Amino acid sequence: MQPAGLRIERKFPNSPCDFIFAISSYLQRWKILLQESDRGCLEQLNNQVATWVKRFLEEECNQDLMEDFI
């Protein structure tokens, strides 16, 4: 089994959101190992990042539509 670092180094994300989703996936795997108080903190941070990504994708989509229109 390869270390996680090697797997990450061999694949470059296509967009910043891909990187954030990959990190989120790893954090979700680690969440079960955390203490209850830390799980709540991690969940809150994960929700904040998810909200940011959603807004980013909506803005990016709107910009693409605007460019197609122009």
C-alpha positions in Angstrom: 0.0 0.0 0.0 1.4 3.4 -1.0 1.5 6.3 1.4 -1.2 8.9 0.8 1.4 11.5 -0.2 2.6 9.6 -3.2 -1.0 9.1 -4.5 -1.7 12.8 -4.2 1.6 13.7 -5.9 0.9 11.6 -9.0 -2.5 13.2 -9.7 -2.9 16.9 -10.2 -6.3 18.4 -9.6 -8.1 20.0 -12.6 -9.6 22.8 -10.5 -9.3 24.2 -7.0 -12.6 22.6 -6.1 -11.2 19.1 -6.9 -8.5 19.7 -4.4 -10.9 20.8 -1.7 -13.2 17.8 -2.4 -10.2 15.5 -2.0 -9.2 17.1 1.3 -12.8 16.9 2.5 -12.9 13.2 1.7 -9.7 12.5 3.7 -11.1 14.6 6.7 -14.3 12.6 6.7 -12.3 9.4 7.0 -10.4 10.8 9.9 -13.5 12.2 11.6 -14.4 8.8 13.1 -11.1 8.7 15.0 -11.5 12.1 16.6 -13.0 12.9 20.0 -16.6 14.0 20.0 -15.8 17.7 20.6 -13.3 17.7 17.8 -15.8 16.0 15.5 -18.2 18.9 15.9 -15.5 21.4 15.1 -14.5 19.5 12.0 -18.1 19.2 10.9 -18.6 23.0 11.3 -15.4 23.7 9.3 -16.5 21.2 6.6 -19.9 22.9 6.3 -18.2 26.3 5.9 -15.9 25.0 3.2 -18.9 23.3 1.4 -20.8 26.6 1.4 -17.8 28.4 0.0 -17.3 25.8 -2.8 -21.0 26.0 -3.7 -20.8 29.8 -4.0 -17.6 29.5 -6.0 -19.1 27.0 -8.4 -22.3 29.1 -8.9 -20.2 32.2 -9.7 -18.0 30.3 -12.1 -21.1 28.8 -13.8 -22.6 32.3 -14.1 -19.4 33.7 -15.5 -19.3 30.9 -18.1 -22.9 31.6 -19.1 -22.2 35.3 -19.4 -19.1 34.7 -21.6 -21.2 32.4 -23.8 -23.8 35.1 -24.1 -21.3 37.8 -25.0 
